[in-house]
Amino acid sequence: MGNLKPMMLAPPLIFAALAVMFYVGMGREDPDQLPTALAGRAAPAVAMTPLEGKPGFGDADLRSGEVVLVNYWASWCAPCRVEHPNLEQLAQQGVTIYGVNYKDKPGNALKFLEELGDPYTAIGADAQGRMALDWGVYGVPETYVIDGNGVIVARHAGPVTQRVMETTLMPAIEAARAGN
């Protein structure tokens, strides 16, 4: 045993570390959901350009006392088309949704909304993706639940499906409303 070299220990130690990471990852409540470091923190600054003919929103709108959703989307994003009817349903149920058009051409974004409907109370464009970086967006679509004080209470990466509405967004919205 005196001839045990440190390099001989590396493979079993690396394997053990990976096994622990996989075990912890599989033990999460929703292993498919990406965590956000921003949960419980104030939403980052809103810095967008207007989308022609559409009302915009800013930081004050996220701190108005009303629980809102912020949805990052793009016309070139196929999952955004999939989630769109569900966003329309949420809007019809009285949920305020602010849209952030991500790295898109304004004409394409407007055509998308004209074709599929506009569930957004207000909207702006993040053409360079700088605001999305501050928010920690991995890709579109991505939706955040913001409490009335401008604090991020939940985040969903991926399309908003009926299941996501029932198990993630509505419980987070109701909890945030109860806390305000």
C-alpha positions in Angstrom: 0.0 0.0 0.0 3.0 2.3 0.4 3.2 2.6 -3.5 -0.2 4.2 -3.9 0.3 7.2 -6.1 -1.9 10.3 -5.9 -2.8 10.0 -9.6 -4.3 6.5 -9.0 -6.9 8.1 -6.6 -8.1 10.7 -9.2 -10.4 8.5 -11.3 -12.4 7.1 -8.3 -12.6 10.5 -6.7 -13.9 12.1 -9.9 -16.4 9.3 -10.3 -17.6 9.8 -6.7 -18.0 13.5 -7.2 -20.0 13.0 -10.4 -22.2 10.4 -8.7 -23.0 12.9 -5.9 -23.8 15.6 -8.4 -26.2 13.3 -10.3 -27.8 12.1 -7.1 -28.4 15.7 -5.9 -29.7 16.7 -9.3 -32.2 13.8 -9.5 -33.4 14.6 -6.0 -34.7 18.1 -6.9 -38.4 18.6 -6.9 -38.5 19.1 -10.7 -35.3 17.8 -12.2 -36.1 19.4 -15.6 -36.4 22.9 -14.1 -33.4 25.1 -14.3 -32.8 27.0 -11.0 -32.5 30.8 -10.9 -30.1 32.7 -8.7 -32.5 35.6 -8.8 -35.3 34.0 -6.8 -36.1 36.2 -3.8 -34.2 39.2 -5.3 -35.4 42.4 -7.0 -35.9 42.0 -10.7 -33.0 43.5 -12.7 -33.5 46.8 -14.5 -35.9 46.9 -17.4 -33.9 48.3 -20.4 -35.6 47.9 -23.7 -36.5 49.7 -26.9 -40.2 50.3 -27.8 -42.0 48.0 -30.2 -43.8 50.2 -32.7 -47.4 50.9 -31.7 -47.2 48.9 -28.5 -47.2 50.3 -24.9 -43.9 49.8 -23.1 -43.1 49.0 -19.5 -40.4 49.9 -17.0 -39.1 49.2 -13.5 -42.0 51.0 -11.8 -44.5 48.7 -13.5 -42.8 45.7 -11.8 -43.2 47.4 -8.4 -46.8 48.6 -8.8 -48.2 46.3 -6.1 -49.6 43.9 -8.7 -48.2 40.4 -9.3 -47.1 40.1 -12.9 -45.4 37.8 -15.4 -42.5 38.8 -17.5 -42.2 36.6 -20.6 -39.2 36.5 -22.9 -40.2 35.4 -26.4 -39.3 35.7 -30.1 -41.1 35.2 -33.4 -38.4 32.7 -34.6 -38.9 30.6 -31.5 -41.1 27.5 -32.2 -41.8 26.8 -28.5 -43.0 30.4 -28.2 -45.7 29.5 -30.7 -46.6 26.5 -28.6 -47.0 28.5 -25.4 -48.8 31.5 -26.9 -52.4 30.2 -26.5 -51.6 29.5 -22.8 -50.4 33.1 -22.4 -53.6 34.3 -24.0 -55.6 32.2 -21.5 -53.6 33.6 -18.6 -54.3 37.2 -19.9 -58.0 36.4 -20.2 -57.9 35.2 -16.6 -56.7 38.7 -15.6 -52.9 37.9 -15.2 -50.8 40.9 -16.3 -48.1 39.8 -18.7 -45.2 42.0 -19.8 -43.5 40.8 -22.9 -39.8 41.0 -23.8 -39.2 40.4 -27.5 -35.7 38.8 -27.5 -33.2 39.3 -30.4 -35.9 39.6 -33.0 -36.7 41.8 -35.9 -39.5 44.3 -35.0 -41.5 43.5 -38.1 -41.4 39.8 -37.4 -42.4 40.3 -33.8 -45.4 42.5 -34.8 -46.5 40.0 -37.4 -46.3 37.2 -34.8 -48.6 39.1 -32.5 -51.0 40.0 -35.3 -51.2 36.4 -36.4 -51.5 34.7 -32.9 -52.9 37.5 -30.7 -51.3 39.8 -28.2 -51.6 38.6 -24.6 -49.2 41.3 -23.4 -50.3 44.3 -21.3 -47.1 46.0 -22.4 -44.0 45.0 -24.4 -40.6 46.0 -25.4 -37.7 44.7 -27.5 -34.3 43.4 -26.2 -32.7 43.3 -29.7 -29.1 42.8 -28.4 -30.1 40.5 -25.5 -28.4 42.7 -22.8 -31.5 42.8 -20.5 -31.9 39.0 -20.9 -28.3 38.6 -19.7 -29.0 40.6 -16.5 -32.1 38.5 -15.9 -30.2 35.2 -16.4 -32.2 34.1 -19.4 -30.9 30.8 -20.8 -33.1 31.0 -23.9 -36.6 31.7 -25.1 -39.3 31.2 -24.0 -38.7 32.0 -20.4 -41.2 33.4 -17.9 -40.8 35.1 -14.5 -43.4 35.7 -11.8 -42.8 39.0 -10.1 -44.5 40.0 -6.9 -46.0 43.5 -6.3 -42.7 44.7 -4.9 -40.6 43.8 -8.0 -39.2 40.6 -6.5 -38.7 37.5 -8.6 -40.7 34.7 -6.9 -40.5 32.1 -9.6 -39.0 31.3 -13.0 -39.9 28.9 -15.7 -37.5 28.1 -18.6 -39.3 26.6 -21.5 -42.8 26.9 -22.9 -45.7 27.6 -20.7 -47.9 24.5 -20.9 -51.2 23.7 -19.1 -49.2 21.7 -16.7 -46.7 24.5 -16.0 -49.6 26.9 -15.5 -51.2 24.6 -13.0 -48.1 23.4 -11.1 -45.7 26.3 -11.3 -47.1 29.7 -12.4 -50.6 29.8 -10.8 -49.3 28.6 -7.4 -46.5 31.1 -7.5 -48.9 33.9 -8.5 -51.4 33.0 -5.7 -48.6 32.8 -3.1 -47.3 36.2 -4.2 -50.8 37.7 -4.1 -51.3 36.3 -0.6 -48.0 37.8 0.5 -48.7 41.3 -0.9 
